[in-house]
Amino acid sequence: SGKAIISRTPTPISTRKRRRKVNSDIASEPKKSPEPKTNNNNSNESIRIIFTGLEITKKYRMIARSFGAILVENIEGAKFATHVIAGDGDENLRRTPKLMICLCRTENILHLDWLIESYKAKRALECFPFLLNDKKAESKYSFTMLDTVKNGVLVRTKNGGLLGHYNVHFSKGVAGNKAPPANELDLIIDAGGGTVLRSIAPKSVTNMNPSKIIIVTSDPVKSSQTADKNVKRLMKLGARVVTTSWLFQCFMLQKVTFSDEIVEDE
């Protein structure tokens, strides 16, 4: 299937476990409780915490507020998060929409222990010692967290994001088919610095560089998606046609490698 594999390196990361059950659905998040409205005069807006794959309990709300952090609880705000609590040692990391968004915006993808230990220290601790180390998830998704966060910093600095300068079009039937819904796909592309193309009709892509157009199909590919006349036309001009699996792997690696694309013109 052409998955990209990057080198695996040992990392100085916390592996202590916390007993907290998480949602078993890889594509969804635990149901959230209503976010309380607070007027915290000690609020530190530079620390915006989001949870992915873990339930935000009353205890964790209290802990976050204790050192002035702001909790981000909806996917629309994910790209503004500075610290991501993505594991607790009991369950494996999941490739959620929130995670893919956050990988594009911050290198602080953390174990729950960062929050607990910050509470004990009465301040936000340095993040690197708590970078999430989940070997099972890394094996499943063919990535290493340390390399991914390094790649993320590099592409944000160099290109403005993973998909900086790229225009991305989702073929009909992609959203919701082993993929997030359309609004979440848009948020993922936006977080990566890309632009969503609603249409690839000639008048919609006038003056665009075809080599900077990415057309995303389902996985497995539907024949109707590659048979589209606009897709065929753009492929001949140099546009890339890839599957959702390829796209999501790019987000997990924070690296675009077109040699690993799956869909080819026939």
QUIWOBEL-V76181 format. One record per residue. N is the residue number from 1. SS is DSSP state (h for helix, s for strand, l for the rest). PSI is psi as a letter, one per 40 degrees, with the letter a starting at -180 (* if undefined). Layout:
N/SS/PSI  N/SS/PSI
//
This chain:
1/l/e  2/l/f  3/l/i  4/l/h  5/l/h  6/l/i  7/l/i  8/l/h  9/l/i  10/l/i  11/l/i  12/l/g  13/l/i  14/l/h  15/l/e  16/l/i  17/l/i  18/l/h  19/l/g  20/l/h  21/l/i  22/l/i  23/l/h  24/l/e  25/l/h  26/l/d  27/l/e  28/l/i  29/l/i  30/l/i  31/l/h  32/l/i  33/l/i  34/l/h  35/l/h  36/l/i  37/l/h  38/l/i  39/l/g  40/l/h  41/l/e  42/l/e  43/l/h  44/l/g  45/l/e  46/l/e  47/l/h  48/s/h  49/s/h  50/s/i  51/s/h  52/l/h  53/l/e  54/l/i  55/l/h  56/l/h  57/l/i  58/h/d  59/h/d  60/h/d  61/h/d  62/h/d  63/h/d  64/h/d  65/h/d  66/h/d  67/l/f  68/l/e  69/l/i  70/s/h  71/s/h  72/s/h  73/l/e  74/l/i  75/h/d  76/h/d  77/h/e  78/h/d  79/h/e  80/h/e  81/l/i  82/l/d  83/s/h  84/s/h  85/s/h  86/s/e  87/s/i  88/l/e  89/l/e  90/l/d  91/l/i  92/l/i  93/l/i  94/l/i  95/l/g  96/l/i  97/h/d  98/h/d  99/h/d  100/h/d  101/h/d  102/h/d  103/h/d  104/l/e  105/l/d  106/l/i  107/l/e  108/l/g  109/s/h  110/s/i  111/s/i  112/l/d  113/h/d  114/h/d  115/h/d  116/h/d  117/h/d  118/h/d  119/h/d  120/h/d  121/h/e  122/l/f  123/l/i  124/l/h  125/l/i  126/l/i  127/l/d  128/h/d  129/h/e  130/h/e  131/s/h  132/l/h  133/l/g  134/l/g  135/h/d  136/h/d  137/h/d  138/h/d  139/h/d  140/h/d  141/h/e  142/l/f  143/l/i  144/l/h  145/h/d  146/h/d  147/h/d  148/h/d  149/h/d  150/h/d  151/h/d  152/h/d  153/h/d  154/h/d  155/h/d  156/h/d  157/h/d  158/h/d  159/h/e  160/l/e  161/l/i  162/l/d  163/l/f  164/l/h  165/l/e  166/l/i  167/s/h  168/s/h  169/s/h  170/s/h  171/l/i  172/l/h  173/l/e  174/l/d  175/l/h  176/l/e  177/l/g  178/l/f  179/l/i  180/l/i  181/l/i  182/h/d  183/h/d  184/h/d  185/h/d  186/h/d  187/h/d  188/h/d  189/h/d  190/h/d  191/h/d  192/l/e  193/l/e  194/l/i  195/s/h  196/s/h  197/l/h  198/l/d  199/l/i  200/l/f  201/l/i  202/h/d  203/h/d  204/h/e  205/l/e  206/l/h  207/l/e  208/l/i  209/l/h  210/h/d  211/h/e  212/h/e  213/s/h  214/s/h  215/s/h  216/s/h  217/s/i  218/l/i  219/l/h  220/l/i  221/l/h  222/l/h  223/h/d  224/h/d  225/h/d  226/h/e  227/h/e  228/l/h  229/h/d  230/h/d  231/h/d  232/h/d  233/h/d  234/h/d  235/h/d  236/h/d  237/h/e  238/l/e  239/l/i  240/s/h  241/s/h  242/s/i  243/s/i  244/h/d  245/h/d  246/h/d  247/h/d  248/h/d  249/h/d  250/h/d  251/h/d  252/h/d  253/h/d  254/l/f  255/l/h  256/l/h  257/l/g  258/h/e  259/h/e  260/h/e  261/l/i  262/l/d  263/l/h  264/l/i  265/l/i  266/l/*
//
